[in-house]
Amino acid sequence: MDNKNKPAMPSEFEYKEGNTTIHEINTGITKLEHFAGMAMQGLLSDSETGAFSNKKLVSCGVDIAELLIKELEGRKNES
């Protein structure tokens, strides 16, 4: 699985049902979805982008998220 499709904030937990221990992982939204939502939030807060169509805002949000993930992956590989 590539980095952008990994969970943004996974959580693991265990609980018992009778004599059985159940281990679950909640993956939630992906890193790409999380970063795209944050980018769109920023774009929507700027009065200059108010004239953008919804489709353009969504496209820009995803583009920004993908660029951020690519940049972070590059920096991770440098260290």
N, C-alpha and C positions, 0 to 999 in steps of 0.2 A: 504494500500500500504506500503510495507516495505521501509526502508530508502534508500537503494541503487537504488530504482526505482523512487524516488522523483526527481523533477527537480533540476538541479544543480544551475541554475540562473533564476528562474521564473520572469516574469514581468507582471504587470497588467496595463491596461489602459482603459479609457472610451472615447467614442466619440459620437457625435450626427449625426444621419442621419434623417434629417427632425425633427419631434417631438419625435423621439425615441432615447433614450440613450442606447448605446451598450457598454457592459462591456465584455472585453476579457482578457483571461489569456494566455500568451505565455509560454509554459513549456519548450521548447527547449530540450536539451539533459539531460539524467539522471545523477545523481551523479556517478554511476558506469561507465558510458561512459566517463564522464569527467576525473575521476581519472585514468581510464585505458589508456586513450589517453596521459595523462601527464606521466604516468609510462612508456609507450612505447617510448615517446619522450626521456626520460632519458636513457632508455636502448639503443636506437639507437645512442645516442651521445657517448656511451662508445665503444671504439674500440675493447674491449674484447668480446662484444656480437655480433660483426659483423659476426661471423661464425654461429650464430643461424639461423635456418630457419624462414621464415615469420610466420609460424604456431606457432613455439616455442615462438617468440617474442610476438605474440598476446596473447597466453596462459599465459605467464609470466605477461604481462600487466594487464590482467583481475584478475589473482591471487593476484597481489600486491594491486589492487584497492579493491578487496573484503576483504583482510586482513586489509587495512587501515580503511574501513568503519566499520568493526567489532570492531576494536580497539577504534575508535571514539565513537561508540555506547556504549561500555563498560565504557568508561570514563564519558560519559554523564549520565549514570545510577548511577555512583558512587557519583556524586555531588548532 
